Structure formats: C-alpha cells, structure tokens
Amino acid sequence: MADPWLTIIGIGEDGLAGLSEASRNALARAETVFGGERHLALAGLTARGRPWPVPFDADVVLSYRGRPTAVLASGDPFWYGVGAGIAEKLDAGEWIAHSAPSVFSLAAARLGWRLEAVVCLGLHAAPFERLVPHLASGARIICLVRDGKAAGDLARWLTERGWGASAFWTLAALGGPHESVGECRAESYTRASAGKLVAVALQAKGAQGLSRGSGLPDDFFAHDGQITKRPVRALALSALAPCPGERLWDIGAGSGSISVEWTLCGGTAIAVETREDRAANVRSNAVAFGLAHRVTVITGKAPEVLAALEAPDAVFIGGGLDIAMFDAVWSRIAPGTRLVAHAVTLETEALLGELHQRHGGELMRVEISHAGPLGRYRSWQAARPVVQWSVVR
C-alpha cells in the first residue's frame, strides 16, 4: 500500500512541540486517534481521541482498518510499547511509524550513561524479580515503573536483598516542563516522585550477583533433595549447550534447577514433573530467579504429556528413563535436537549403554567425592556415580 491507513506515533512530555512534521501531518489527517488519556491530552485531542481500552486490545485499532487512523504512545512505541503488538497483526504496507526518544534514551542522556552498556527493563507490569539475573556489582540498569509508589517498593525490594547501597535515581516527566530527577541510595529512598510515570535508574552495589557460569550452588534452589547437584548440573548444561531463544524439555524436573540455568542463558523451558510438591518447587524457583515468564511447568507423567508440547531444541531427562519414554521422546524431536540423559541406577545405566551403541553420541560415567570428616582426620565421601549420555538426534 502506497498510503498506509495507520500511523504509530511516539509522543514525549513536550507534546506537539516535540513531534516531527510528518507526525503532526498524520495527526491532522487521522479521523480517529487512539492513545492513553495522557497522550491525548499532550496532543490536545478531544473529539477525535479514543482512550485505550483497559486492558489494551489491538483489535480495537484494527476495527478501523482502511480509514485514516493514528496511535499515540510514549516515546518509542517499539520499546516496551504498543507498537509491535499492533504491527504484528498487519501487513507491512498498512502502517508507518514515527518514533520519539524513548524514556531509556532520555534517562541515559540525563545521567551521561552509554545506553548500549545499560540493562533496560519494563517493570511497570512485571515483578521486580526480573532484575535478579541482571544485578551485579557496578551494573547500570534503567527500569520503567508504574508510579512513585512503585519506585519506593523497588527501593525496599533492593534493600531487603542486600542491594541497599546501590545508587538510585528517580526520573519523572522526562523531556517536559515538569521534568524532575532525584538521586539517593536505595536504602534511603523514602519519598514518592512527583510524576505518575517514573523511570528508575540504579547503579548496583552490595550483594553478590548471579554467576554466568553453569552450576549455581544447590542452596540457591528450593528442593526436597531431588536436585541435579551442582557439578553434575554443570556437566549436563555443557552438553545441552543452551542458546538464546531455544526451548528445553526438562523431563523429571525435580527442583527445576536445569530449567532455571537454561533460561538464564536466554532460552525458555518446559519443565515436566510428576509430583505436585516438586512442581511447586519448580515454580517457586522460577519466580525467585525472575524467570517465571520463561519456565512453563507441566504437572504430569512423561511420555503422556509430551504430545501436546511445542517441539524442543534440547531435551534433558534427569530420571525415570525407560525404553517407552525414550521411544516417545525420540519420535517427537526433530533432527538436530540435543538430548542428554542421566542415570544413577544399574537398570537405567544399562539402557543408556544400549542406546549409545544404537544411536552413538557420548557416554560418560562421573564419580565425584567431597572431603569430609573421618574422626580427627578427613576422608573422601563418594556420591553416587552418574552416567551421562548425550546425543544429537
């Protein structure tokens, strides 16, 4: 289409004065303009303005298809905004966008930070735990939060978790006549910011951040003893080779430690666990690490529940493997899928030996001992040997 019917416009706190000529022309042509009440007020629109439905529904905009329509959003509509949610439902020629500087860009400009080195998060509709994977000494983070109260809640959340010494900025109404920037330490923040829409920036200082190496300490996870122990988990993750955007099936998930560490690398996981109490631990761990949006927990028995799952890029079977489960998994995964299975019983070890002979891959037996007391001295205390089979379909 040479003349798109929809224009997506980013608007800042400076209103019409900050819009490009193309944006102002699109607003003038539009029969209907959608936006938040604040956006419509900034643009001075009354009769033609339509406030967003709550919750937001892109189909309302699509109902005006073919008629000159505009959408107003904060700053850059494609960075934690409504832009992509609308555009993905349209053909490329139906829409055009004119973005304004994002809140992240404005905040970095006020603080003198290199935006490419800053973690940018939208926490206005997400739990603070999303910060967990990013908190590390010296890390610079800019977060969108709902309002001044949320900024105070975030400061308390940081303090309770050992990050109270972090430098903490609140930035409200950036780019407009009522702009304000306040600085303190997270542990001393007590006041609500003036603006309703607030960005919080912080330079982390305090507790130990999460290691990016495989094999986090076992006591980081809620578990009942059913957990792939730290050194064995590191070996499993090395064989699984997690990559951003890839999906894992974690069968017999136990505590979900494999799922958590996989998703910390940027992927998603489907954790299958028979026992509800252990499935609850998986959910709890996913929440604690800020990964609940990346870990889907299925309470049920494999292989019965596998038929309804989206295809994986990798599969981990931590226990309970038998030939029926293997055949069901093997028949459902595509060529190139990585599979890693562990065995601690003689029966499952024998099965892995047969599967290795039939399908190849790598078969490895791991024996680990830890130093422990023996009277007045120390001795090696051996853990159960683990056999690991890893193969590519």
Secondary structure, DSSP 8 states (H G I E B T S, - for coil): --S-SEEEEEE-TTGGGGS-HHHHHHHHH-SEEEE-HHHHHHTT--TTEEE--SS--HHHHHTTTTS-EEEEEES-TTSSSSHHHHHTTS-GGGEEEE----HHHHHHHHHT--GGGSEEEE-TTS-GGGGGGG--TT-EEEEEESSHHHHHHHHHHHHHTT-TTSEEEEEESTTSTT-EEEEEEGGG--S--SSSSEEEEEE--SS----SSS---GGGS--SS-S--HHHHHHHHHHH---TT-EEEEET-TT-HHHHHHHHTT-EEEEEES-HHHHHHHHHHHHHTT-TTTEEEEES-TTGGGGGS---SEEEE-S---HHHHHHHHHHS-TT-EEEEEE-SHHHHHHHHHHHHHH--EEEEE--EEEEEETTEEEEEE---EEEEEEE-
